[in-house]
Amino acid sequence: MTCVQNTNLNFTVKSMRRHITWTVCSCAIIIWAGTQSWAFQDDNPDPVGLNGILTAYAPDGLTEDDFAELEESIDETWKSWINETGVLVKSFYEEEKPTVAAQQEAVQKLRAKLNTIERALKDRRYRSVHDEISDLYLKLSPQVDMAEAVLSTLSITKEDALKARVAPSRNQLKNAVANFRSDMNKVKGGQPWLKWAMVGTLRDFDSANPESIEAVKTVKAKLEKRESFDESVKEFLSRDSFLTLEDALAAVQSAMKTTDAVSPAQLREEITALLDAVADFSDDPSAKSEAALRSQIAKVRSSAPDGGAALGGVFNKHYLNYNLRVVVSEGFLNRIAGDVRRESSRINDSALGARIVGNQTSDVTASVDIQPSQNNARFNIVLNGVVSTSSMAYASQATIRTVGRHTFNASKSVTFDGTSFQTEPARVSVRANNQPVGASTRYSGRLFGRMAEGIAMDEANNRRGQANSYTQRSIRDEVGPKFNTEVDSKFSDASMELQNRLYGPLREYGLYPDAMSYTSTSNAIHVRTRLSGENEIGGGQAAPGATAPGKGLMVQIHESLLTNGSNRLDLGTEGKLKMSEGDLRALIEERLSKIMDREVSLNDSEKEGDGKEITFIFDQPNPIRFVIDDGEVVLLLRAGLDREGDDIPTQIITVPLIPTVAGDKILLNRGNVGVKPVKRPKSVAEQVARANVMRQNIQKALPEKEFDASFEVEQDEKKISMNITSIDADNGWLSIVLE
């Protein structure tokens, strides 16, 4: 089977190729030098910039053949552009660029090409070529990002390095100062403490300004002396806002310290080792290569003059990014939470000196209006209503019949930060329109009856303003409290349910995200989370422009989420070195059932073969990995088989799973199962026999499946029909669109 490549940061040319290339070049240089005069024998300049660090050939996916194939298949209007980009990529890797300036110019040309792709991916007019240019973007972007970061790290000045190193703690300090100011503004007598803490100087902290540096030192020293104050002051100085400020000041001081200087040559070695670790992981995505990659980026962070800001940023973008992304459209939320109600009730009230009785009917539409927010997900629950009334107002002088058509709008803001919902008081506006349509008096039916009724109608019309004001207050007083109570209760319950029924089991099984981000635009909520451990890799870059359909949602699952989630099964550890197929299925069913809060069954009554279970032998922890690329979700398994008297030793098994949507069905086809030994066997024939046995058992355990693409979601006694319309597996991501 073709070797599966990891495309997060696709330096797929192996580190060996780099060493071979430079060995050959070195030999050629030595031979050349031997033919020159003695005057040039000491002329051996050090490599500059990217020279000697990046590979001398374009990586897989960006070769001449790759661009020629893309140029052949893409839309006619893009062919020349693709050709031009291919020439630039070839030149970048293969042509000599002796100076940093020349290398920067080459990188900038490639960055311009990436910017063009990014704009096109966000423009639906180019939808026909999105698949091709998205693939190119995800292969080229890591190369350009890394090249820029390497050049920046090697050429940065001391002043700029200090700014880059301090930038994260500077932002931390800025937030801490804002929090401190807000807290002191709420406290009686808090204003003098703002001057005490020098918040004006700290807010505008500048690492190049001696006054700023001195302010950090002074305030930090004051806070450290809290134990010397009397009990009441000490307690006040222990408020959260003071502690947060102290932590931020400590972070700034730590970042300001001079890093352990390393020689330029050693720094180049560390960077080269990082790219080698990237290549090793791409060639062999294993727990060992993951840990080596995390270890090497940590070394670069400690060696680089900018604290690893440039290279660390690239690493975070392509190797430690979010590995679950969900885009929820406003239309989908309205399918879930939108509602139309009609309510009727009696009117029985006293107002404006009259007894009022009658009937009213309210038609109310509830909807969700998503609001832009970079700090959390924000949306408004909106009520638009029409109240139709028909009433009789009884007074001593006359009885007035009135009809009304009143409109109201109520909006209540809700925010979600990933852990809980927060609500704000509702805003209610009412527009009342009462219209008197008839009157009767004690003179009605007599000689002056019509005159008396006319006078009563004139008086009623003169009091329309008062009547409308009263109606507005009545509707506002009725809608506002009820709306607040209902929404507050609902989202309070939702917060509690989220913690108890979802996050609780996730924490129990080690599946709770270690990073999360909730933001919103004007028409969608974006959820991004990451599951990763200290020695694990996170997600990669996602293609720009990906969005959910107008009334649906899109879920993107990175291969690292599947791998890291599998690691939490603790297979290959004590007590789980040997597991039957049934025990493994039961373990997964138990966890899924608790996480999803419903019974989950993975039992397959139509499984192929004789129904005998197989027993896996795992020779090490974390034996399961996933790689997603080229339309396949590939399961990589390191396991042997337990057989009476004839165990099969550990094999590396690759199982390509190909998900597709065909009409109203989802097909999960299985590609050719690959089996190869971890250790070289004594006999080729014996290995062939073992591989056949292993392959047959894996195919029995993982039969091809067919699922319904349509299903129903029940929410608040309302059933919403959903349909999976597309599944795409490429560049490390499994993208699922639901409408």
Buried (B, 14 or more C-beta within 10 A) or exposed (E): EEEBBBBBBBBBBBBEBBEEBBEEEEEEEEEEEEEEEEEEEEEEEEEBBBBBBBBBBBBBBBBEEBBEEBBEEBEEEBBEBBBEBBEBBBBBBEEEBEEBEBBBEBBEBBBEBBEBBBEBBEEEEBEEBBEBBBBBBBBBBBBBBBBBBBBBBBBBEEEBBBBBBBBBBBEBBBEBBEBBBEBBEEEEEBEEBBEEBBBEBBBEBEBEEEEBBEBBBBBBEBBEEBEEEEEEEEEBBEBEBBBBBBBBBBBBBEBBEEBEEBEEEEBBBBBBBBBBBBBBBBBEBBBEBBBBBBEBBEBBBEBBBBBBBBBBBBBEBBBBBBBBBBBBBBBBBBBBBBEEEEEEEEBEBEBEEBEBEBEBEBEBEBBBBBBEBEEBBBBBBBBBBBBBBBBBBEBEBBBBBBBBEBBBBBBBBBBBEBEBBBBBEBEBEBEBBBBBEBBBBEBBEEEEBEEBBEBBBEBBBEBBEEBBEBBBEBBBEBBBEEBBEBBBEBBBEBBEEBEEEBBBBBEEBBBBBBBBBBBBBEBBBBBBBBBBBEBBBBBBBBBBBBBBBEBBBBBBBBBBBBBBBBBBBBBBEEEBBBBEBEBBBBBBBEBBBBBEEEEBEEEEEEBEEEEEBBBBBBEBBBBBBBBBBBBBBBBBBBBBBBBEEEBBBBBBBBBBBBBBBEEEEBBBEBBEBBBEBEEEEEEEEEBEEBBEBBBBBBBBBBEEBEEEBEEEEEEEEEEEEBBBEBBBBBBBBBBBBBB
